[in-house]
Amino acid sequence: MNVSMLIYILGSVLKIEGIFLALPSIVAFLYREKSLAAFLVTMAICLAVGFGLTWKKPANMVFYSKEGFLAVSLSWVFLSIFGCIPFVISGDIPSFTDALFETISGFTTTGASILNDVEALSKSSLFWRSFTHWIGGMGVLVFVLAVLPMAGGRHMYLMKAESPGPSVSKLVPRVKQTAQILYAIYFVMTLVEILLLLLGKMPVFDAVTLSLGTAGTGGFGVRNDSVASYTPYMRSVITIFMILFGVNFNIYYLFLCKKWKQAFRSEELRMYFGIILVSILAITINITFNTEKFFPNILESFQHAAFQVGSVITTTGYSTTDFGKWPIFSQTILLLLMFVGACAGSTGGGIKVSRILIMIKSVKRELHTIVHPRARMKIKMDDRMVESDTLRTVNVFMVCYLLIYGVSFLCISVDNFDITTNFTAIAATINNIGPGLGKVGPAGNFDSFSWFSKYVMMFDMLVGRLEIFPMMALFLPATWRRR
């Protein structure tokens, strides 16, 4: 193992975090808040430790898959531990466990909160919560690759370990250029959303923080009612951008290159929008023609259905209403969407549409083999054959996913909450969604869980964001052996 390179990467991540902390510090200064000192102290700590770990560049800059997985998992752990310090020092979230839960929830773009009164936080803390979504959405290691001159030719291991999806590919020959392109698209889309919200006369602070949360598909709001009190125009803008940020960013690159046919040929893209459309129509009909009147007309029912479907499938977690009070049929659709998730290569969480598509094709192939034993049916995606390594990875991912889900579900049951609360709490954390049903629904939070359950769900949030394997690698003895 290249330990010196691993330390160098961790130091680089902390330096980046220190620089990022300048933004909430500016917010604290502008609003004349006492929390300014907390952010400045944390920024100094991050920069001091970061420069201490990177003062000497490693002689050997080459690293492989093992180091890549370790670098990614440890980076996210370090990022979260240092990132929660301002909450504790400022007193906004005095408990270290709660502050760490909130920070991990932010960086993993989960949006699950332990706060009973969001509006009681300082503006700088509210900004930092939303900004962690934006940082974690595209990935901090992707940002490091985009801005730091790191040689060695093995950077794809970092991108593969951090980027969501069954397979990851470069947009251009150089990984650094790929990272820069991804962040450029990410930044521009975020900026466009901010401008559109400002056109709707949303307050500047709200427009910026909600756009950061939408871009990272995180879901931390700045009001206790999430986004319910905003105008229909503002909610419509957020709905559209939640869905757009759930699309594979490679599609946007193809659009920029004017490769329209190749972009629209994506089976995952078509299935993603198909699921969204069917779900919106089904929920709209269900809540409109239900015996209980939820909304005054079908247009308003459609708006709320579209928002919640977009929020849940992209694992953003914003809410315009308490969907825990909707008919069971609508709740069931939303529960299923929690597991489906967004597209691979997006900022969304969940299992991912591409994996579901591959599993459906695998089942179809097995059934075809039963009828035609001598036939050799190949699995294809977008007219390309799916490699056996990808199929194996998808299968192993699902096995690990179900095992971790089951063990986590069992662990948090010690708190003696109802089955719905426990089941959806794990679904909300491992799929990086935020709200679930029951006590953790849109009108509730995760504060009532014990410290043990909170640490279980923190692990689940990291597992879900890093898609299992990087975090699991930490527990393998072989990972820590030197070559």
N, C-alpha and C positions, 0 to 999 in steps of 0.2 A: 504494500500500500504506500502511496506517495503522500505521507503525512504532512510534509512541508507544504505541498500544493494545496492540501485540504485546509490547512491553517490559513494559508494565503487567501483562499476563496472566502472563508468565514470572516477574515479581517476586512476584505473588500465589501462584503455585504453590510457589515456594521458601519463602515465609512459611508456607504450609500444611505443607510438608515439615518445616520447623523445629519447628513445633508438634507434629507427629507424632513427631518424634525424642525428645520428652519421655517418651514411654511406655517405649522401651527404656532410657532413662536411669534411670527409676524401677526397672525390673527390675534393672539393674546395681547400683543403690543397695541394693535389698532383698537381693541375693545377695552384696553387698560385693565386687564385681568391679572389677579395674583398668580394664576397658573403659569405665567410667563417664566418665572424662576424654575418651575418644575421641568418645563420643556428645554430650557437652556442648560440645566444641570444634566438632563438625560442626553442631550445633544453632545455635551462635552465628554460624557462617559463613553458614548458610542464612538466618537472620533478618537479618543485617547486609546481605547482598547483596539479599535480598528487599525490605527497607525502602528500600534505596538505589535500587532500580528502580521503586518505587511511591511515592516521597515526593511526587511531583507527579502529580496525576491528569490524564490527557490531556484536552485541550479537546474533541477529537472522539472520542467513545466508540463510534461506529458502525464496524462491520467487516463484511466479506463473506466469501464462501466461501473465497477465497484466504487471507485472514488467519486464518480458522478452521482450515484445514488446517495452515498453518504453525505456529500457536499450539499445536495439539495435538502435532504431531511434535516440535517443539523442546522443549515442556514435558516430554515423556517422556524425551528425551535429557538435558536438564538434571537432571531428577529422578533419573535413574540415575547420572549422574556424581557428583552431590553425595551421593547415597545410598550409594555404595560407599566413601566416605571413612572411616567408622567401622571397616570391616573392615581397611583398610590401616593406619590409625593404631594400632589395638589390636593388630595383628599376627596376628589370627585368620586373615586371608587377605592376606599381605604383598604379593603380586603385584598390581599395579594392574589388569592385564588379567583375571586370574582374579576379582578382587573385582568388577570391572565386569560380567563375565559372570554371576556369581552374582546381582548386583543387578538387572541387566536381566531375568534369568530370573525373579527374584522379582516385579518390577513388572509384567511381561508375563504373569504367572501361568503360566509355562512349567514351572518346577520342574526344569529340567535343571541338574545340579550338577557342579562340578569337585572337590568334596570327597571324599577317600577315607575320612575319619573324621569324620562329622558330630558325634558325641558329644564330640569334642575341643574344639568351639567353646564359648565362654562362653554362659551362659543369655541374656544381653542380645543377643548376636549371633544366637542361634537365634530369639529372639523377633522381632528386626528382620527376619530372613529371611521368617518367616511373616507378619509384619505387612505387608510389601511386597506379598504376595499379596492381602491384604484391601484395601489401598489401590488396587492396580491392577485388582482384579476389577470394581468398578463404574466405575472411572475417576476420575482425580484432577480432571479438568476438570469432571466432573459434580458432584464435591464442591465445587469452587470456585463453580459456579453455584448450588449449594444454600445456601451460607453467606455469599457476598459480595454486597453490593448493587451490581450492575453494570447500568447503564442502557444503552440503545441499541437494543434490539429486534432484535438479530441473533444472540442467543445460541444459537439452534437450529443455527447453523453449527458451533459448538463441539461440541454434542451429537451431531450427525450425523457429524462427523469422528472422534469417539472411540468412539461406541457401535457394537457389532457387529451386523451384519445388512444385508441388501440395502436395507432402508428403515427409517427411524426416524420415529416420530410422538410427539407430546405426549400425555400422559395427561389433562392439564387445560390450559386456555387459556394459562397462564403457564409458561414454561420453568423458572423457579426453583421453582415448586410441583411440577412434574414431577420435578425433581432431588431435592427433599426427600422426595417420596413414595417414589421408588426407594431412596434411602438408608435411609429408615425401615423399609421391608420387608427390606432387606439386613441392617440391624442387628438387627432382631427375630429373623430366621431364624438368624443367627449366635449370638445369645444363647440361643435355644432349644436349639441343638445343644450348646453348652457345658454347659447344665444337664443335658441327657440323658446326656452323657458323664460328668459328675460323679456322676449317679445310679448309674452303673455302676462307681463308685469309681476312675475314672481320675484320676491326679494332676492338680492344678489347672493347673500349667504346661503339661502335655501336652494337657489338654482345651482350653485357650485357644488354643495354637499350632496344634493340628490343626484346630480349628474355623475359625480364620482362613484356614488353607490350603484347607480344604474350601469355605468360602464364596467365596473367590476362584478356586476350581477350579485351585489352583496345584500343591500336592503336595510342598512341602518338609516333611520329617519332622524329628523331633528324636532319632530313633534310627537306627542304621545299617541296621536291617532294615525301615525305613519303618514300617508298622503291623502287621507279621506277628506280633509278640510280644504284641499286645493280645488281650483276650478276644473270643469270637465276638459277644457283645452289643455291645461297642464298635465292632467292625468293621461290624456290621449298621447301627448308627446312622450311621456315616460313609458307608456305601453309600447309604443312603436320602437323606442330605443332599447327597451328590455329585450324585445324579440330580435332586433338587429344585432345586439351584442351576443345573442345566443347562436349566431351563425358562425361557421368556420371562417376564420380570418383569411384563409387561403382563397376563399371565394371572392373577397373584396380585392385581393391582389390580382385575381384573374380579370375582374371588372376594370381595374386600373390599366391592365395590359390589353384591354378590349377583346379579351377572349370570351365573348359572351356565350357561345355554344358550349364551351368546356365548363363554364360556370354553371349553366342551367342543366347540364348533363348529370350533375351530382345527385345521386339517388338519396343520399342523406339529407340534402337540402329540400328535396321534394317531399320526403317523408316527414321532415321536421315541420314544414308549413302545413302539410296535410293533417298531421295530428293536431296542430294548433287550431286549424279551421273547424275540424269535426268537433273538437272539445268545446270550442266557443259556442257553436250552434247548439250542441246538446245541452249545455248548461243554461244557455239563454232560454231555450224552450222549457226546460225543467223549472227554472225559478220564475218564469213569466206565467205559466199556466198551472202553477201549484196552487193548492187550496189556500195556502198562506200567502198573502201579498207582500213580497219583499221590496219591490220597486214600483213606482207609479205607472210606468209604461215599458214597452218592449225595447225602446231605444236605450233607456237607462239600464235595463237588465243586460243588454248587449255590451254596453260600455264596461260595466262591472265584471261581467263574465270574461271579456277580452283582457281586462287588466289582470284578473286573478290567474287566468290561464297563462298569460305571458309571464307573470311574476313567478308562478310555480314551475313551469317547464324550464325556464331559464335559471331557476334556483335563485332568483333575486330576493324574494321575500317581502317586498312592499305589499301593503294591503289598503284597499279603499273601503272595506267593510269586513265584518266578522263572518267569514265564510263557514265558520264552525256552526252557524245557525241555519245554513242552507240545507235543502233536502239531502238525504243520505246519498242519492244518486249523484248529485253534483259533488258532494264531498268525496265520494269514491273516485270520480274522475280525477279530481285534484290530487288525491292520494297516489293514484297510479302515475300521474305526471311527475310526482316527486321522484319516482324511481327512474323514469325515462330520461329526464334531464335534457340538456341542450345538445348542440352538435360538438363533435370532437374539434379541437383547435379553436374553441371559443373561450369566453371567460366563464361560461356556465359550468355547473356541476352535474351530479347524477351519473347514471350508468353510461349515458351518451347514446344518441340515436344510432350512430354507426355500429356500435356493439350490438344493439338490439336487432338491427338490420342483418348483421352477420350471423347472429344466433338464429334468426328466422330462416335465413338461407341454409344454415347448417342442418336445421330440422327438416327442411324441404329436401335436402340432399339425402339424408338418412332414410326418409320415407320413400324416396325414389329408388334408393338402393334395395329396399325391402321388396319392391315390386319388380325391379330389374336388377338382380344380383350381379350380373356381369357388366352393367353400365358403370362408367366412371364419370360422374357428373362433377364439374369444377365449379367452385364458388367464385363469382365475379362481383366486383363493385365498380361502377362507372366504366364498364367494358374492360376492366383490368382484373386479372386473376388475383385473388386474395392469397398471400403467401401462407405456407403452413405454420411459420413462426407466429404470424399474426393470429391465426386461428387458435393456436396453442395458448397464446397470451390471453386471448379473450376468455377461453375456457377456464384457465387458472385464475384469472381475475374474478370471474363469477363465483368460483368455489371459495376463494378467500373472502370475497365480499359477503357471501352468505354466512360463512363461519364467524367473521368479525361481527356481523349484524346480530347473529344469534347469541354470541357470548356477551356482547354489550347489552342486549335486551335483557338477558338474565341478570347481569351485574346491577343494572339500575333498578331492577325489581325489588331490591332490598329496601328502597324508599317507600314501598307499599302504595304506590299510586295506581290508578286504574290502567287497564291494558291499553286503551286508546292513547292515553298520555304517554306511556312508556314506549309503545310501538312507534308512534309518530315522532317522539323526541329523538329516537335513534335515526329514523328516516330523515328528519330535518337536519341532523348534524352530519351524518355520514354522507348525505347527498348535498350538503352545503346549501340548504334552503333557508333555514331560519325558523319560521313558524310551523307548527304542526297542528294538532287538534287536541281537544281537552284542555288541560292546564297550560299547555304550551301553544295554544291557538293564537290567532292574531290579537286577541284581547288579553292574553296572558304573557308569561315569560318563564325563564328557567331558574329563577331565583330560589324557588322552593325546594330544589333538589339538594341533596347532601353534598359535601365537598368531594366524597368518593365518586359519586355519580357525575359530578361536574368534570373531574379529571378523566373519567371514562369517555365522556362526550367530547372533551378537548382532543383526546387521542383520535376519536372518530372523525372530528373535523379535519385534522391533519391528514389522516388516512384518506378521507374523501377527496380533499384538494390535490394531494399528491398521487392519488390513484393507487393506493395500497403498497405497491412494491418498494418505493424508497423508504417508507416508514418501517415496513417489515424487515428490510435489510439491516436495520439497527439491532435487531434481536438475534441475528445469525452470528454465532462465534466465528465462522469462517470469514465474515466480513472484516473482522478486526485483525486478522492474521497478516503479518508482513510477508511479502513475497520472498 
